[in-house]
Amino acid sequence: MSIKVGMGKIFAKRYQEYPKEDRLKIANFIASLFSSGYSNLEGRNKYSDDINPNDSDFLRKITFVKNHCLWHYHIGITSYDMTKKYGDRTSEFILHYSRINANEIKIADLDRHPPFNLPDIKFLN
């Protein structure tokens, strides 16, 4: 299944400023989604609802995740943890994205993880 990939306006501007190696990893993620869908991704791809229930802002964050169908993908920047199996590898940086529907996503932000922070609403446009 081919996935159509778009970028939020802020992310698209920032993308141009990332180091070439990082842009290549992001481009490879996009190409993989286009050719194979979610089935052959090297990194961990996860729905972003794993919010600590003790977080004082838990309900707002969970609602935000669900309303925008937020996911995150471990992109391999700076590198993957190779002790984990293919498809579940983690990295210091993740891509936040919104699943618009089964066949389309919009990349919102690139961020460090940990800590796990949700993207600001302005990144989803």
N, C-alpha and C positions, 0 to 999 in steps of 0.2 A: 504494500500500500504506500503510495507516494504522499508525502506531507508537504503542503505549501507552507513556506516560512517567510514571515514578514518581520520587520524590525520597528520598534517604537521610535519616534522621532529623536529622542534624546540618545538612545542607544546607537542609532544609525550615525549620528554625529560623532559620538565617542569612538565608535568602531574604527573610524578613519585614523584616529590618534593612537590606537593600540600598536604595540610592537608587531612587526611582520609575523613572527612566530605565533603570537596569540591570534592574529587575524586568520592565519592559516588553520589553526585548530577550530576556530569558530566556523570557518568556511567548510571544513571537513565534516563537522557536525551537521551543517545545513545540507551538504551533498549526501550524507548518509541518510538523513530523513527523506530526502527527495527520492533516493534510489531504493531504500529498503524499509522506510518507515521507522518504527521504534525497535525493530527486531534485531538489529546488528550494532547497537551502540556499545562502545567500549566502557564508558563511564556509567555510574549509577544515575538513573533517571527516576525521579520520585515526585509524587504529589506532595505539595508543601504544607500539608495539614498536621505534621508532627510537631505541634506547638505544646510546650510544657503546660499542663493543666494548672500548675501553680503560678503561672505568669499572671500578673495583675491585669494584663490586657488580653487575656486568653480569648474571651468571646469576640472582641473586636477583630483580633487577628484571624481567628477561624472563619468568621463571617467574611472578612476581606478575601481570604484564600478561596473560599467557596464561591463568592460572587464573581471573582475574576478567573476562576479555574486555574490557579497558579501551580506551576510545577517548577522543579529545578533540576539541572543536569550538571554533573561533575565533568567539566570540560577538559581536564588534563593540564590546566595551567597551574603551576609551572610544570608539574609532572603528575603522572598517575601513581598511586600506591600499587605497585606491581605484586604485592603479597596477596592482593584480592583477585578473585577470578574475573575474567573478561565479562563485561556486562554489569559488574558491580564495583568497579574501581572508583576510588574517591580521589579528590584532588583539593588543593587549597582554594581554588576558585570554582564558582558555579555560575551557570547562566540561569537567570530567572526567566520564565516565559509563561504566557497565558495560552491555554488550549482553547482556541475559539470554537472549534468543533473537532470531530474525529479526524479531519483531514487538513487542519490548518492551525498554525501557532503564530504567536507574535513574541519575539525575543524582547525582553524589557530591560535587562540589566546584567552586568557582570559584577560579581561581588565576592569578597572573601568569605570563607566558611570553614571554621568558626570565626566569629560568632555567626549564627544564622539570623539574618535580618531580612524581612520582606521588602520588596521594592516599594518605593513611594508611588502613590497613585499617578503622579505626573509622568512616570516612566512607562505607564501602560497605554499612553496615547501614541 
